[in-house]
Amino acid sequence: MPPPQSRAALRPRPAALLAPSLAVSLALFLGGLAVGWTVAVQRGAPVGPSAEPALQHEGAAGLPQAVTQVRGRPTAHSHPLLFCDDPSGDGRYSSVRGAVQSVIDRHVQRGAVTRAAVAVRDLESGAGFVLGGDDRYHPASLLKLPLAIAWMRRLQADPGALQRPLLYDMETLRESAQAPGALVTGQSYSAQDLLERMIRWSRNDAKAVLARELGDVALKAVYDDLAIPWPYGDPNSDMLLSVSDYSRLFRALYDASVVHGGAADQLLQLLARTEFANGLQAGMPPGTEFAHKWGMRLLPKPAGNERVHLHDCGIVYPPGRPLLLCAMSAGRSEGELLAALAEIGRAVWTNKP
């Protein structure tokens, strides 16, 4: 199966539709309009037939009430629209939604799962659904993906950023030094090597080195640009994110909007090598490509049956259209949550349009 690609790489290139002479005339005409528009703005004159102000990101006039928008950080003259979801096409996913809800309900009734949230989205049409989108969970190792994105942004500004050696001079963090991808204290590694260890084997030691080298400013910019809550604001509070928050990272990667196309493709290919096939991927046919990140957190203060948070989020590349699939769950044991995630993956795969 070919490696995953961003939307920019997958989008077909249009054929030339205009004769050269007509194209030149049209270009001159449009250029004249653009110059006139610029002069009008500079002089403070009204622009357009009604000279109405631009739509605002909250309560946008003229749009159906159910339409939701997510915008990035505004500047003096722009406010980029990142995502605009129109639920009018979501009916095609009604059977998927029902099947996933049935899986969640069955596991909740058994007491294995206390709650779960799932986001499914066709990455080309935007159709899909979200269940439990406002519920918040401990993201655990899911937080490694924003760090990886911040490093791919550095690569765009500095082509040699991933090849420079970084020294690991700490003790291994809360994980076995014998596990795959473990670092050796006193040895140097390239950022590219550390990124692979952090994503493929979810190594915390690799994350620690990359985070220290990058700093908070560049990392926080990823959260701010995608309107995702900054989880490190209060060291005394729990770091919590929702499935709606987190799924924006994969949508932006697929659209190559959070990083440029080449860097987005490189990171998606790395995510497709993640060594974790016991969650959502276990419910899909063998060999299904899934560019994803997973995370698990054992709660230090369990509340009833809610003792573990386990998540799996990414992009499924089936024959046809790529599909965002993100699930967050809470329950009494890792094994029971893994079984629930596998059933959710199977329900989505079996019922997808």
GULUM-398017 format. One line per 8 residues: their letters; for each residue x negated, y negated, z of N, C-alpha, C. Coordinates in steps of 0.001 Angstrom, whole numbers, always signed. Layout:
// GULUM-398017
A> X,Y,Z,X,Y,Z,X,Y,Z; ...;
***
This chain:
// GULUM-398017
MPPPQSRA> -856,+1192,+0,+0,+0,+0,-886,-1234,+0; -615,-2260,-820,-1456,-3443,-855,-1404,-4185,+465; -2477,-4970,+762,-2495,-5693,+2031,-1398,-6731,+2092; -925,-7062,+3312,+133,-8055,+3443,-342,-9407,+2944; +561,-10180,+2355,+227,-11496,+1860,+1247,-12498,+2346; +807,-13751,+2454,+1717,-14812,+2842,+2660,-15121,+1697; +3708,-15925,+1985,+4670,-16290,+950,+3986,-17023,-187; +2955,-17849,+138,+2270,-18591,-911,+1626,-17647,-1920;
ALRPRPAA> +1109,-16507,-1432,+477,-15555,-2338,+1500,-14734,-3114; +2689,-14495,-2514,+3702,-13650,-3145,+4587,-14409,-4123; +4677,-15729,-3951,+5616,-16499,-4765,+5207,-16489,-6230; +6106,-16126,-7178,+5756,-16108,-8597,+5481,-17501,-9108; +4570,-17590,-10072,+4250,-18875,-10672,+5199,-19133,-11845; +5836,-20319,-11894,+6766,-20605,-12982,+6035,-20800,-14294; +6696,-20394,-15362,+6149,-20604,-16689,+6403,-22034,-17118; +5601,-22550,-18072,+5788,-23897,-18585,+7099,-23959,-19353;
LLAPSLAV> +7942,-24943,-19011,+9271,-25036,-19611,+9410,-26244,-20519; +8464,-27199,-20485,+8591,-28426,-21250,+7503,-28518,-22304; +7855,-29099,-23427,+6864,-29387,-24444,+5903,-30434,-23907; +4631,-30464,-24361,+3657,-31406,-23814,+4102,-32862,-23900; +4664,-33268,-25046,+5059,-34665,-25189,+6180,-35032,-24232; +7150,-34127,-24093,+8254,-34384,-23179,+7767,-34390,-21744; +6823,-33505,-21418,+6287,-33460,-20064,+5578,-34757,-19711; +4827,-35330,-20677,+4129,-36590,-20424,+5125,-37706,-20180;
SLALFLGG> +6185,-37745,-21000,+7197,-38783,-20831,+7883,-38679,-19472; +8213,-37446,-19097,+8866,-37232,-17808,+7944,-37625,-16664; +6646,-37310,-16786,+5692,-37671,-15743,+5593,-39179,-15586; +5562,-39903,-16710,+5500,-41361,-16652,+6754,-41928,-15993; +7916,-41347,-16352,+9175,-41823,-15778,+9194,-41619,-14272; +8825,-40405,-13833,+8814,-40113,-12401,+7772,-40951,-11674; +6634,-41189,-12349,+5617,-42035,-11744,+6123,-43446,-11517; +6885,-43948,-12488,+7460,-45277,-12321,+8426,-45332,-11165;
LAVGWTVA> +9236,-44283,-11013,+10161,-44236,-9880,+9401,-44229,-8558; +8321,-43459,-8522,+7552,-43371,-7275,+6945,-44712,-6902; +6405,-45426,-7910,+5826,-46742,-7641,+6896,-47696,-7135; +8075,-47644,-7794,+9163,-48519,-7354,+9603,-48214,-5943; +9672,-46942,-5608,+10063,-46541,-4254,+9055,-47043,-3230; +7733,-46920,-3563,+6696,-47358,-2636,+6770,-48855,-2391; +6948,-49619,-3467,+7042,-51072,-3326,+8248,-51451,-2490; +9378,-50747,-2721,+10584,-51055,-1964,+10384,-50809,-480;
VQRGAPVG> +9696,-49701,-153,+9445,-49403,+1248,+8559,-50463,+1880; +7501,-50868,+1130,+6585,-51865,+1668,+7275,-53195,+1912; +8256,-53528,+1089,+8969,-54790,+1231,+10138,-54693,+2194; +10401,-53466,+2683,+11498,-53293,+3614,+12850,-53232,+2952; +12895,-52998,+1629,+14155,-52947,+905,+14808,-51600,+1101; +16121,-51488,+989,+16806,-50197,+1093,+16344,-49241,+0; +16268,-47973,+295,+15854,-46945,-653,+17002,-45986,-868; +17342,-45680,-2126,+18407,-44732,-2438,+19743,-45427,-2539;
PSAEPALQ> +20761,-44705,-3037,+22064,-45309,-3292,+22697,-45901,-2047; +22608,-45210,-908,+23303,-45689,+281,+22367,-46274,+1327; +21054,-46113,+1102,+20048,-46625,+2038,+20305,-46147,+3463; +20808,-44899,+3628,+21074,-44355,+4948,+19768,-43859,+5564; +19642,-43886,+6877,+18413,-43393,+7504,+18262,-41893,+7304; +17013,-41415,+7401,+16744,-39983,+7244,+17444,-39195,+8334; +17766,-37930,+8023,+18391,-37066,+9017,+17455,-36844,+10196; +18011,-36831,+11378,+17226,-36587,+12582,+17224,-35085,+12879;
HEGAAGLP> +16238,-34646,+13658,+16103,-33208,+13903,+17122,-32684,+14895; +17825,-33547,+15600,+18872,-33089,+16511,+20214,-33620,+16020; +21190,-32729,+15870,+22514,-33142,+15425,+22495,-33751,+14042; +21788,-33091,+13123,+21640,-33648,+11779,+22988,-33814,+11103; +23286,-35015,+10670,+24570,-35280,+10024,+24649,-34584,+8675; +25837,-34111,+8343,+26045,-33500,+7036,+25723,-32033,+6970; +25172,-31457,+8037,+24853,-30032,+8046,+25881,-29282,+8877; +26183,-28037,+8502,+27096,-27243,+9331,+26573,-27158,+10760;
QAVTQVRG> +27464,-27151,+11717,+27067,-27181,+13120,+26204,-25985,+13497; +26429,-24852,+12838,+25694,-23638,+13203,+24261,-23638,+12675; +23932,-24544,+11746,+22582,-24581,+11202,+21614,-25061,+12281; +20520,-24341,+12439,+19502,-24719,+13421,+18223,-25108,+12701; +17547,-26096,+13256,+16302,-26582,+12689,+15208,-26561,+13739; +13994,-26284,+13307,+12820,-26394,+14158,+11831,-27286,+13439; +11452,-28377,+14092,+10524,-29319,+13485,+9232,-29379,+14282; +8159,-29666,+13574,+6863,-29854,+14210,+6753,-31242,+14818;
RPTAHSHP> +5542,-31620,+15180,+5322,-32899,+15837,+5533,-34056,+14869; +6307,-35069,+15264,+6498,-36220,+14384,+5272,-37115,+14360; +5071,-37795,+13242,+4044,-38826,+13132,+4757,-40144,+12867; +4012,-41163,+12506,+4626,-42469,+12293,+5633,-42459,+11149; +5364,-41642,+10119,+6217,-41676,+8936,+6729,-40315,+8505; +6519,-39285,+9279,+6986,-37961,+8871,+7345,-37132,+10092; +8175,-36140,+9849,+8563,-35194,+10895,+8811,-33858,+10213; +7763,-33030,+10063,+7852,-31838,+9220,+8908,-30848,+9675;
LLFCDDPS> +9674,-30355,+8705,+10675,-29322,+8969,+10007,-27964,+8806; +9909,-27211,+9897,+9244,-25920,+9872,+10192,-24810,+9451; +11363,-24749,+10099,+12339,-23709,+9805,+13729,-24312,+9823; +14568,-23838,+8924,+15969,-24244,+8917,+16791,-22986,+8654; +17512,-22525,+9671,+18259,-21276,+9558,+19733,-21564,+9316; +20237,-21038,+8205,+21647,-21159,+7862,+22284,-19789,+8032; +23185,-19623,+9003,+23748,-18300,+9284,+24724,-17801,+8236; +24939,-18553,+7152,+25929,-18136,+6157,+25556,-16814,+5492;
GDGRYSSV> +24253,-16477,+5475,+23842,-15211,+4857,+23637,-14084,+5844; +23941,-14329,+7124,+23659,-13334,+8147,+24592,-12129,+8108; +25711,-12224,+7360,+26652,-11113,+7302,+26032,-9845,+6760; +25013,-9978,+5924,+24354,-8778,+5378,+23640,-7986,+6465; +23403,-8611,+7608,+22696,-7933,+8695,+23624,-7565,+9846; +24933,-7601,+9601,+25873,-7288,+10672,+25747,-5837,+11131; +25514,-4921,+10197,+25371,-3514,+10598,+24077,-3293,+11369; +23024,-4012,+10996,+21762,-3907,+11735,+21951,-4437,+13145;
RGAVQSVI> +22613,-5580,+13239,+22853,-6181,+14551,+23656,-5240,+15451; +24712,-4649,+14903,+25527,-3734,+15688,+24749,-2514,+16143; +23909,-1970,+15250,+23135,-778,+15607,+22111,-1092,+16697; +21462,-2244,+16585,+20476,-2620,+17601,+21157,-2874,+18944; +22302,-3549,+18929,+23021,-3810,+20167,+23449,-2511,+20838; +23843,-1525,+20037,+24234,-226,+20592,+23057,+465,+21283; +21867,+365,+20665,+20680,+960,+21290,+20394,+300,+22625; +20429,-1033,+22646,+20158,-1754,+23892,+21176,-1388,+24961;
DRHVQRGA> +22458,-1390,+24593,+23519,-1084,+25564,+23348,+308,+26149; +22990,+1279,+25312,+22846,+2652,+25790,+21706,+2771,+26804; +20580,+2119,+26534,+19448,+2197,+27455,+19702,+1399,+28729; +20452,+305,+28622,+20806,-459,+29821,+21726,+362,+30720; +22698,+1066,+30131,+23619,+1886,+30905,+22892,+3005,+31642; +21826,+3522,+31039,+21041,+4577,+31689,+20152,+4033,+32791; +19954,+2717,+32826,+19088,+2114,+33828,+17636,+2045,+33417; +17310,+2547,+32226,+15925,+2527,+31759,+15492,+1119,+31366;
VTRAAVAV> +16412,+361,+30781,+16152,-1006,+30336,+17073,-1932,+31120; +16496,-3001,+31675,+17328,-3994,+32349,+17826,-5052,+31380; +17000,-5398,+30369,+17401,-6354,+29341,+16430,-6256,+28177; +16886,-6711,+27022,+16038,-6702,+25828,+16497,-7803,+24886; +15557,-8345,+24133,+15840,-9385,+23141,+15211,-8975,+21823; +15934,-9194,+20730,+15466,-8760,+19411,+15743,-9856,+18395; +14749,-10141,+17556,+14909,-11059,+16429,+14615,-10301,+15142; +15516,-10412,+14179,+15344,-9811,+12858,+15598,-10905,+11830;
RDLESGAG> +14688,-11071,+10873,+14837,-12147,+9917,+14235,-11762,+8572; +15035,-11844,+7505,+14532,-11704,+6149,+13648,-12918,+5872; +12365,-12704,+5619,+11429,-13812,+5523,+11515,-14567,+4211; +12282,-14071,+3256,+12492,-14811,+2012,+13793,-15595,+2035; +14885,-14981,+2469,+16180,-15661,+2460,+16478,-16392,+3768; +15839,-15989,+4856,+16129,-16572,+6165,+17299,-15925,+6877; +17990,-14979,+6229,+19126,-14309,+6858,+18637,-13370,+7949; +19457,-13181,+8967,+19106,-12279,+10053,+19902,-12586,+11299;
FVLGGDDR> +19331,-12264,+12461,+20034,-12501,+13713,+19040,-12479,+14865; +19485,-12982,+16011,+18710,-12938,+17242,+19644,-12510,+18366; +19224,-11536,+19144,+19953,-11097,+20338,+19128,-11486,+21570; +19768,-12140,+22515,+19046,-12536,+23728,+17950,-13539,+23465; +18166,-14431,+22520,+17116,-15348,+22092,+16654,-16323,+23149; +17466,-16584,+24163,+17096,-17540,+25205,+16463,-16880,+26426; +16501,-15544,+26519,+15890,-14847,+27657,+14376,-14972,+27581; +13742,-15154,+28728,+12286,-15338,+28750,+11601,-14172,+29456;
YHPASLLK> +10425,-13818,+28929,+9669,-12665,+29407,+8201,-13066,+29587; +7497,-12249,+30359,+6047,-12413,+30455,+5434,-11958,+29124; +4805,-12843,+28360,+4318,-12449,+27032,+3112,-11525,+27071; +2336,-11555,+28152,+1162,-10683,+28279,+246,-10862,+27065; -140,-9776,+26417,-1115,-9843,+25325,-567,-10456,+24046; +727,-10754,+24009,+1235,-11502,+22862,+534,-12848,+22733; +6,-13376,+23843,-650,-14676,+23818,-1985,-14647,+23074; -2442,-13473,+22694,-3674,-13395,+21905,-3466,-13900,+20474;
LPLAIAWM> -2240,-13825,+19960,-2002,-14258,+18581,-2165,-15765,+18402; -1594,-16624,+19253,-1865,-18058,+19078,-3354,-18395,+19132; -4110,-17676,+19959,-5553,-17901,+20015,-6207,-17523,+18688; -5788,-16401,+18104,-6327,-16002,+16805,-5975,-17029,+15729; -4754,-17552,+15764,-4347,-18571,+14789,-5216,-19814,+14936; -5495,-20228,+16176,-6336,-21402,+16397,-7735,-21189,+15829; -8241,-19955,+15931,-9558,-19673,+15354,-9516,-19687,+13821; -8429,-19236,+13226,-8328,-19298,+11759,-8227,-20747,+11289;
RRLQADPG> -7645,-21603,+12098,-7646,-23033,+11775,-9063,-23603,+11824; -9837,-23168,+12813,-11226,-23627,+12876,-11986,-23166,+11633; -11681,-21958,+11173,-12342,-21446,+9968,-12084,-22352,+8774; -10881,-22895,+8670,-10557,-23784,+7548,-11426,-25038,+7569; -11716,-25550,+8761,-12530,-26759,+8881,-14027,-26456,+8855; -14396,-25240,+9268,-15799,-24853,+9379,-15953,-23439,+8846; -16322,-23274,+7565,-16374,-21936,+6938,-17289,-20943,+7645; -18254,-21428,+8429,-19152,-20502,+9117,-18756,-20196,+10542;
ALQRPLLY> -17559,-20651,+10959,-17172,-20548,+12366,-17094,-19110,+12861; -16654,-18195,+12007,-16444,-16820,+12458,-17723,-15986,+12470; -18800,-16520,+11917,-20027,-15727,+11817,-21050,-16072,+12889; -20845,-17141,+13631,-21806,-17534,+14658,-21713,-16609,+15874; -22865,-16269,+16464,-22848,-15348,+17618,-22346,-16033,+18886; -21551,-15291,+19653,-21040,-15761,+20938,-21451,-14749,+22009; -22007,-15251,+23096,-22535,-14380,+24145,-21432,-13939,+25096; -21406,-12639,+25377,-20507,-12113,+26406,-21316,-11938,+27676;
DMETLRES> -21076,-12830,+28645,-21834,-12795,+29895,-20920,-12667,+31104; -19751,-12007,+30912,-18802,-11807,+32002,-18658,-10317,+32281; -17948,-10019,+33325,-17585,-8639,+33584,-16342,-8301,+32769; -16216,-7026,+32378,-15033,-6605,+31628,-13775,-6892,+32437; -12767,-7462,+31791,-11585,-7963,+32489,-10459,-6943,+32518; -10216,-6353,+33677,-9029,-5531,+33935,-8785,-4457,+32885; -9822,-3887,+32338,-9632,-2809,+31373,-10899,-1959,+31341; -10760,-759,+30870,-11874,+182,+30891,-12970,-226,+29920;
AQAPGALV> -14197,-185,+30413,-15339,-451,+29541,-15581,+704,+28575; -14921,+1831,+28791,-15075,+2977,+27905,-14041,+2988,+26772; -13053,+2118,+26850,-11998,+2093,+25830,-12543,+1535,+24513; -11871,+1831,+23390,-12344,+1326,+22091,-12441,-196,+22082; -13525,-700,+21504,-13698,-2132,+21341,-14283,-2849,+22534; -14667,-2142,+23597,-15185,-2787,+24806,-16490,-3523,+24507; -16680,-4681,+25153,-17891,-5467,+25003,-18937,-5036,+26027; -20195,-5345,+25721,-21317,-5041,+26610,-21853,-6357,+27159;
TGQSYSAQ> -21898,-6482,+28467,-22382,-7708,+29092,-23817,-8003,+28663; -24045,-9273,+28260,-25368,-9690,+27814,-25582,-9579,+26320; -24600,-9035,+25600,-24724,-8892,+24145,-23910,-9975,+23445; -24377,-10384,+22265,-23687,-11404,+21474,-22892,-10751,+20358; -21775,-11381,+20021,-20866,-10882,+18986,-20404,-12058,+18128; -20150,-11796,+16865,-19581,-12849,+16018,-18116,-13050,+16396; -17619,-14259,+16128,-16209,-14518,+16398,-15321,-13600,+15566; -15772,-13253,+14353,-15007,-12332,+13515,-14881,-10970,+14191;
DLLERMIR> -15961,-10487,+14748,-15947,-9202,+15459,-15035,-9288,+16681; -15126,-10377,+17425,-14306,-10539,+18617,-12825,-10620,+18265; -12490,-11310,+17186,-11089,-11386,+16749,-10537,-9999,+16447; -11342,-9186,+15763,-10866,-7838,+15438,-10645,-7017,+16702; -11559,-7102,+17654,-11397,-6359,+18905,-10174,-6848,+19690; -9966,-8170,+19683,-8853,-8742,+20431,-7508,-8343,+19840; -7416,-8279,+18505,-6151,-7934,+17856,-5990,-6423,+17735; -6983,-5764,+17204,-6843,-4332,+16916,-6668,-3505,+18179;
WSRNDAKA> -7495,-3783,+19215,-7429,-3003,+20456,-6903,-3829,+21629; -6499,-5057,+21380,-5957,-5954,+22410,-6926,-6115,+23578; -8212,-6334,+23287,-9237,-6442,+24315,-9188,-7801,+25007; -9082,-7766,+26345,-9090,-8989,+27133,-10474,-9612,+27232; -11534,-8785,+27181,-12882,-9343,+27254,-13178,-10178,+26001; -12756,-9691,+24837,-12939,-10470,+23604,-12127,-11757,+23650; -10917,-11673,+24186,-10093,-12873,+24320,-10769,-13909,+25206; -11379,-13476,+26297,-12012,-14406,+27229,-13131,-15193,+26555;
VLARELGD> -13941,-14525,+25754,-15036,-15211,+25067,-14494,-16198,+24042; -13506,-15770,+23254,-12947,-16638,+22219,-12242,-17850,+22834; -11519,-17644,+23931,-10806,-18746,+24564,-11772,-19763,+25161; -12838,-19279,+25792,-13830,-20189,+26379,-14507,-21030,+25308; -14844,-20434,+24196,-15516,-21152,+23119,-14592,-22159,+22445; -13323,-21803,+22285,-12393,-22668,+21553,-11944,-23863,+22382; -11573,-23646,+23638,-11054,-24718,+24483,-9551,-24868,+24343; -8950,-25577,+25300,-7493,-25686,+25360,-6900,-26620,+24306;
VALKAVYD> -7648,-27632,+23891,-7072,-28633,+22981,-6656,-28000,+21664; -7552,-27234,+21051,-7238,-26589,+19774,-6153,-25534,+19926; -6149,-24833,+21063,-5128,-23808,+21287,-3761,-24445,+21505; -3703,-25497,+22292,-2420,-26140,+22563,-1817,-26736,+21298; -2666,-27146,+20361,-2154,-27709,+19105,-1298,-26700,+18349; -1624,-25399,+18437,-821,-24370,+17777,+581,-24336,+18377; +671,-24354,+19693,+1970,-24351,+20364,+2757,-25620,+20032; +2092,-26764,+20084,+2787,-28024,+19818,+3295,-28092,+18385;
DLAIPWPY> +2478,-27648,+17434,+2860,-27749,+16027,+4061,-26876,+15695; +4270,-25805,+16449,+5390,-24909,+16196,+6502,-25052,+17224; +6422,-26096,+18037,+7453,-26380,+19045,+7675,-25187,+19971; +6569,-24526,+20377,+6617,-23407,+21313,+6159,-23912,+22677; +6882,-23595,+23749,+6473,-24072,+25076,+5043,-23640,+25420; +4282,-24566,+25978,+2912,-24273,+26400,+2965,-23434,+27679; +2509,-22188,+27639,+2706,-21290,+28798,+1681,-21466,+29906; +660,-22315,+29693,-397,-22457,+30690,-287,-23759,+31481;
GDPNSDML> +863,-24419,+31412,+979,-25736,+32017,+805,-25746,+33525; +1456,-24824,+34228,+1411,-24783,+35686,+762,-23480,+36126; -453,-23552,+36694,-1137,-22300,+37081,-401,-21532,+38171; +536,-22177,+38856,+1261,-21509,+39942,+2581,-20892,+39480; +2925,-21081,+38201,+4190,-20543,+37709,+3932,-19416,+36720; +4959,-18617,+36476,+4830,-17516,+35521,+4820,-18050,+34099; +4033,-17397,+33236,+3987,-17762,+31823,+5112,-17003,+31119; +6113,-17698,+30661,+7283,-17058,+30078,+7571,-17634,+28699;
LSVSDYSR> +7939,-16737,+27761,+8339,-17133,+26412,+9537,-16293,+25990; +10313,-16811,+25047,+11460,-16079,+24518,+11105,-15470,+23170; +11941,-14548,+22707,+11728,-13939,+21401,+11899,-14976,+20296; +12766,-15960,+20500,+12922,-17034,+19518,+11665,-17888,+19435; +11072,-18180,+20613,+9819,-18931,+20616,+8738,-18180,+19851; +8528,-16938,+20242,+7365,-16206,+19741,+7468,-15858,+18262; +8671,-15573,+17793,+8819,-15155,+16398,+8420,-16257,+15423; +8377,-17508,+15885,+7956,-18601,+15000,+6524,-18418,+14519;
LFRALYDA> +5691,-17796,+15343,+4302,-17589,+14950,+4203,-16744,+13693; +4984,-15659,+13620,+4923,-14791,+12452,+5604,-15429,+11248; +6670,-16168,+11476,+7315,-16857,+10360,+6363,-17875,+9747; +5646,-18607,+10590,+4712,-19606,+10099,+3510,-18961,+9415; +3084,-17794,+9896,+1993,-17081,+9221,+2423,-16623,+7836; +3629,-16067,+7741,+4104,-15589,+6444,+4248,-16743,+5462; +4716,-17882,+5933,+4873,-19055,+5072,+3550,-19766,+4809; +2468,-19332,+5488,+1161,-19987,+5376,+1277,-21470,+5704;
SVVHGGAA> +2109,-21803,+6707,+2277,-23191,+7098,+1472,-23542,+8341; +1195,-22554,+9191,+414,-22822,+10392,-1071,-22779,+10081; -1473,-21977,+9099,-2815,-21978,+8524,-2658,-21790,+7023; -3694,-22127,+6254,-3615,-22025,+4808,-3520,-20566,+4353; -3111,-20389,+3087,-2799,-19064,+2570,-3870,-18017,+2774; -5138,-18339,+2422,-6200,-17356,+2556,-6427,-16935,+3987; -6414,-17889,+4907,-6608,-17570,+6318,-5417,-16812,+6880; -4203,-17171,+6423,-3002,-16454,+6879,-3058,-15001,+6429;
DQLLQLLA> -3439,-14765,+5174,-3544,-13399,+4676,-4583,-12600,+5459; -5709,-13233,+5757,-6776,-12553,+6497,-6293,-12119,+7872; -5566,-12990,+8545,-5072,-12643,+9880,-3973,-11592,+9804; -3091,-11673,+8822,-2045,-10660,+8674,-2636,-9280,+8376; -3693,-9245,+7579,-4347,-7968,+7318,-4945,-7392,+8596; -5508,-8257,+9433,-6044,-7793,+10705,-4930,-7288,+11605; -3804,-7995,+11665,-2662,-7569,+12472,-2096,-6235,+11991; -2215,-5959,+10699,-1733,-4681,+10157,-2605,-3507,+10610;
RTEFANGL> -3780,-3786,+11172,-4662,-2721,+11672,-4527,-2538,+13185; -3557,-3186,+13786,-3328,-3034,+15223,-3109,-1560,+15581; -3824,-1078,+16561,-3706,+326,+16952,-2680,+461,+18074; -1418,+389,+17666,-311,+577,+18599,+894,+1015,+17773; +1095,+2315,+17713,+2161,+2863,+16873,+3276,+3489,+17696; +3297,+3253,+19015,+4278,+3905,+19883,+5527,+3076,+20123; +5557,+1833,+19632,+6693,+968,+19864,+7650,+975,+18687; +7887,-197,+18119,+8817,-322,+16994,+8413,+558,+15818;
QAGMPPGT> +7114,+654,+15576,+6635,+1405,+14417,+6962,+2888,+14519; +7139,+3402,+15732,+7453,+4818,+15907,+8815,+5166,+15330; +9687,+4186,+15138,+10998,+4445,+14554,+11048,+4278,+13051; +9912,+3984,+12430,+9853,+3783,+10984,+9175,+4974,+10312; +9359,+5142,+9015,+8704,+6251,+8318,+7185,+6155,+8438; +6491,+7282,+8517,+5026,+7262,+8597,+4428,+6473,+7433; +3429,+5685,+7735,+2768,+4901,+6708,+3373,+3533,+6468; +4479,+3211,+7141,+5079,+1881,+6980,+4119,+823,+7495;
EFAHKWGM> +3880,-183,+6689,+2943,-1234,+7081,+3637,-2220,+8024; +2983,-2497,+9146,+3551,-3355,+10167,+2431,-4229,+10711; +2420,-5505,+10358,+1436,-6460,+10862,+1997,-7025,+12164; +1453,-6610,+13307,+2134,-6902,+14559,+1166,-7084,+15721; +1709,-7605,+16813,+993,-7720,+18094,+1916,-7215,+19185; +1340,-6519,+20153,+2128,-5980,+21253,+1552,-6488,+22577; +2335,-6354,+23634,+1867,-6762,+24945,+2668,-6073,+26037; +2016,-5820,+27189,+2692,-5182,+28321,+2224,-5832,+29613;
RLLPKPAG> +3159,-6028,+30534,+2841,-6627,+31822,+3539,-5824,+32920; +2747,-5336,+33878,+3300,-4722,+35083,+3589,-5855,+36075; +4825,-5976,+36505,+5204,-7086,+37365,+4653,-6898,+38771; +3953,-7891,+39307,+3417,-7751,+40673,+4510,-7705,+41735; +5667,-8305,+41424,+6793,-8303,+42359,+8040,-7791,+41631; +8180,-6472,+41501,+9338,-5920,+40772,+10657,-6332,+41412; +11658,-6505,+40560,+13009,-6812,+41027,+13933,-5691,+40576; +14283,-4781,+41490,+15118,-3649,+41117,+14410,-2761,+40108;
NERVHLHD> +15103,-2474,+39011,+14519,-1641,+37953,+13618,-2419,+37004; +13526,-3718,+37162,+12676,-4517,+36267,+11255,-4545,+36821; +10461,-3599,+36342,+9098,-3446,+36837,+8053,-3687,+35764; +8466,-3559,+34501,+7533,-3673,+33380,+8166,-4540,+32298; +7333,-5376,+31662,+7735,-6074,+30444,+6888,-5531,+29297; +7544,-5124,+28216,+6852,-4525,+27078,+7427,-5103,+25789; +6538,-5562,+24881,+6978,-6267,+23686,+6215,-5777,+22453; +6844,-5948,+21307,+6229,-5595,+20029,+6839,-6523,+18977;
CGIVYPPG> +6005,-7304,+18297,+6508,-8306,+17351,+5629,-8339,+16112; +6259,-8472,+14939,+5461,-8567,+13724,+6296,-8617,+12463; +5645,-8304,+11351,+6273,-8312,+10028,+6204,-6906,+9448; +7360,-6366,+9105,+7444,-5058,+8453,+7382,-5286,+6947; +6530,-4510,+6266,+6407,-4604,+4813,+6979,-3328,+4184; +8312,-3240,+4121,+8915,-2074,+3471,+8926,-2292,+1963; +9314,-1281,+1191,+9570,-1543,-232,+10674,-2581,-334; +10383,-3690,-968,+11375,-4762,-1047,+10907,-5977,-287;
RPLLLCAM> +11777,-6536,+523,+11518,-7819,+1144,+10898,-7654,+2531; +9813,-8398,+2828,+9227,-8365,+4176,+10229,-8835,+5218; +10153,-8221,+6388,+11159,-8445,+7421,+10467,-8750,+8745; +10827,-9869,+9365,+10375,-10148,+10712,+11135,-9251,+11684; +10405,-8604,+12583,+11026,-7773,+13617,+10271,-8009,+14909; +10962,-8582,+15883,+10337,-8928,+17161,+11248,-8460,+18285; +10690,-7707,+19231,+11478,-7192,+20354,+10725,-7421,+21658; +11440,-7921,+22655,+10916,-8060,+24011,+11833,-7273,+24944;
SAGRSEGE> +11245,-6604,+25930,+12058,-5740,+26782,+11537,-5738,+28203; +12446,-5421,+29124,+12104,-5289,+30537,+12786,-4040,+31075; +12105,-3285,+31943,+12680,-2063,+32471,+11827,-1461,+33555; +12086,-188,+33846,+11455,+424,+35020,+10159,+1158,+34705; +9901,+1522,+33417,+8659,+2224,+33129,+8241,+1982,+31682; +6931,+2092,+31449,+6391,+1914,+30100,+6982,+2946,+29139; +7043,+4208,+29555,+7535,+5254,+28674,+8971,+5031,+28236; +9826,+4606,+29160,+11229,+4381,+28812,+11386,+3178,+27886;
LLAALAEI> +10574,+2144,+28087,+10650,+981,+27203,+10109,+1319,+25816; +9073,+2136,+25744,+8563,+2562,+24440,+9629,+3340,+23667; +10354,+4197,+24364,+11416,+4960,+23704,+12505,+4033,+23178; +12842,+3010,+23944,+13859,+2060,+23508,+13386,+1273,+22290; +12121,+844,+22293,+11587,+102,+21149,+11572,+969,+19891; +11209,+2229,+20029,+11211,+3128,+18868,+12609,+3266,+18295; +13624,+3358,+19145,+15004,+3450,+18657,+15453,+2158,+17983; +15002,+1022,+18514,+15323,-256,+17875,+14691,-327,+16488;
GRAVWTNK> +13431,+87,+16387,+12782,+114,+15077,+13503,+1019,+14095; +13967,+2167,+14580,+14700,+3101,+13719,+16042,+2513,+13289; +16717,+1845,+14212,+18016,+1258,+13895,+17879,+162,+12835; +16838,-634,+12933,+16621,-1701,+11947,+16281,-1088,+10598; +15390,-123,+10589,+14947,+468,+9318,+16112,+1181,+8629; +16885,+1923,+9387,+17973,+2727,+8813,+19098,+1876,+8271; +19385,+748,+8904,+20548,-53,+8546,+20230,-1304,+7745; +18950,-1596,+7500,+18605,-2826,+6780,+19212,-2821,+5384;
P> +19649,-4006,+4902,+20282,-4068,+3572,+19269,-3828,+2457;
***
